[in-house]
Amino acid sequence: MQYQKIVERIERVASENSVVIFSKSSCCMCHAIQRLFCGMGVNPTVHDLDLDPWGQDMEKALMLLFSTPNPIPVVFVGGQLVGAMDRVMASHINGSLVPLLKQAGALWL
């Protein structure tokens, strides 16, 4: 599949819900990031790349976006890229994640 179409597919999936996690079903880091959001009262949409027919192509596109061999999990909030695990955890620790979630309508408190 053409790279631009893959990027468009990622953007479409990311914009369909307030919080989207591109994940792999067997990844412990993906599970941890899902638990973080659930623990905050956020119900993220999880898009398991290993269960998607175009998942490998989507993962390659995400690798190019991050210039890293293993960016998964990747989180989008309000259709905007937050980042991989390190960026999400840094945002959570420095307090910038909650306002972002509220702005996207994913968190009400």
Number of C-alpha atoms within 10 A of each C-alpha: 8 7 12 10 11 19 16 12 14 20 15 12 17 23 16 12 19 22 26 24 25 26 27 21 14 10 12 12 14 23 15 13 21 21 15 15 18 12 10 12 13 18 17 20 19 19 20 17 20 15 12 12 9 13 19 13 17 22 24 18 17 23 15 12 12 14 11 11 11 13 20 21 28 24 26 24 24 20 19 16 14 18 20 21 18 13 14 19 15 12 16 14 10 9 11 12 18 17 13 17 20 15 14 17 15 21 18 11 9
